[in-house]
């Protein structure tokens, strides 16, 4: 398989990198393609991990909402304050 690139900027960038590194243009393009593939794979991995984290969060929220109330008193009653805000 051969690849023809008819894009002046791409050709200039490839020539510049080739001159700086002394590497073959085919090797440079192969390296670039591998890096792009790895970057895309990493992005998908990050997106998948975020989605998994959000799903776990939603599951935890649902579990919390359906949980049993251990103490039905209001926070003020638990802390020991009366309707005037004074300790009871």
Kinemage of the C-alpha trace (Angstrom):
@kinemage 1
@onewidth
@group {chain A} dominant
@subgroup {mainchain}
@vectorlist {calphas} color= white
{ca unk a 1} P 0.000 0.000 0.000
{ca unk a 2} L 1.333 3.410 -0.853
{ca unk a 3} L 0.234 6.765 0.464
{ca unk a 4} L 0.400 9.964 -1.551
{ca unk a 5} L 0.188 13.212 0.373
{ca unk a 6} L -0.686 16.194 -1.761
{ca unk a 7} L -0.724 18.826 0.958
{ca unk a 8} L 2.006 21.492 1.002
{ca unk a 9} L 1.941 22.047 4.757
{ca unk a 10} L 2.085 18.304 5.512
{ca unk a 11} L 4.963 17.873 3.089
{ca unk a 12} L 6.818 20.841 4.627
{ca unk a 13} L 6.332 19.545 8.171
{ca unk a 14} L 7.464 16.078 7.179
{ca unk a 15} L 10.557 17.482 5.454
{ca unk a 16} L 11.354 19.654 8.486
{ca unk a 17} L 11.097 16.749 10.924
{ca unk a 18} L 13.052 14.511 8.570
{ca unk a 19} L 15.837 17.104 8.398
{ca unk a 20} L 15.947 17.491 12.192
{ca unk a 21} L 15.877 13.777 12.991
{ca unk a 22} L 17.451 12.154 9.956
{ca unk a 23} L 14.684 9.568 10.036
{ca unk a 24} L 12.996 8.089 7.001
{ca unk a 25} L 9.643 9.745 6.097
{ca unk a 26} L 7.925 6.359 6.193
{ca unk a 27} L 9.192 5.740 9.739
{ca unk a 28} L 8.102 9.217 10.801
{ca unk a 29} L 4.592 8.696 9.441
{ca unk a 30} L 4.357 5.253 11.025
{ca unk a 31} L 5.423 6.704 14.381
{ca unk a 32} L 2.867 9.499 14.022
{ca unk a 33} L 0.078 7.048 13.197
{ca unk a 34} L 0.971 4.837 16.156
{ca unk a 35} L 1.003 7.824 18.511
{ca unk a 36} L -2.374 8.984 17.230
{ca unk a 37} L -3.816 5.495 17.659
{ca unk a 38} L -2.486 5.347 21.227
{ca unk a 39} L -3.866 8.815 21.985
{ca unk a 40} L -7.313 7.834 20.720
{ca unk a 41} L -7.208 4.597 22.701
{ca unk a 42} L -6.255 6.538 25.833
{ca unk a 43} L -9.102 9.006 25.269
{ca unk a 44} L -11.583 6.145 24.972
{ca unk a 45} L -10.151 4.578 28.131
{ca unk a 46} L -10.530 7.847 30.038
{ca unk a 47} L -14.053 8.350 28.705
{ca unk a 48} L -14.963 4.786 29.691
{ca unk a 49} L -13.541 5.257 33.201
{ca unk a 50} L -15.475 8.516 33.612
{ca unk a 51} L -18.677 6.821 32.450
{ca unk a 52} L -18.093 3.944 34.875
{ca unk a 53} L -17.479 6.394 37.723
{ca unk a 54} L -20.645 8.332 36.937
{ca unk a 55} L -22.661 5.098 36.761
{ca unk a 56} L -21.278 4.024 40.146
{ca unk a 57} L -22.179 7.455 41.544
{ca unk a 58} L -25.748 7.162 40.242
{ca unk a 59} L -26.045 3.675 41.749
{ca unk a 60} L -24.782 4.938 45.096
{ca unk a 61} L -27.228 7.857 45.017
{ca unk a 62} L -30.123 5.494 44.250
{ca unk a 63} L -29.042 3.201 47.071
{ca unk a 64} L -28.779 6.147 49.443
{ca unk a 65} L -32.253 7.441 48.494
{ca unk a 66} L -33.862 4.059 49.168
{ca unk a 67} L -31.953 3.455 52.388
{ca unk a 68} L -33.623 3.144 55.757
{ca unk a 69} L -33.841 6.174 58.032
{ca unk a 70} L -31.934 5.334 61.188
{ca unk a 71} L -32.992 8.417 63.120
{ca unk a 72} L -36.134 10.267 62.048
{ca unk a 73} L -35.424 13.261 64.269
{ca unk a 74} L -34.630 16.621 62.692
{ca unk a 75} L -31.001 17.763 62.708
{ca unk a 76} L -31.819 20.334 65.390
{ca unk a 77} L -33.291 17.621 67.604
{ca unk a 78} L -30.254 15.437 67.094
{ca unk a 79} L -27.901 18.309 67.941
{ca unk a 80} L -30.040 19.290 70.914
{ca unk a 81} L -31.338 22.746 69.910
{ca unk a 82} L -34.875 23.992 70.496
{ca unk a 83} L -37.053 26.135 68.206
{ca unk a 84} L -35.243 29.289 69.467
{ca unk a 85} L -31.850 27.886 68.563
{ca unk a 86} L -30.847 27.391 72.190
{ca unk a 87} L -29.423 24.170 73.586
{ca unk a 88} L -32.155 22.049 75.022
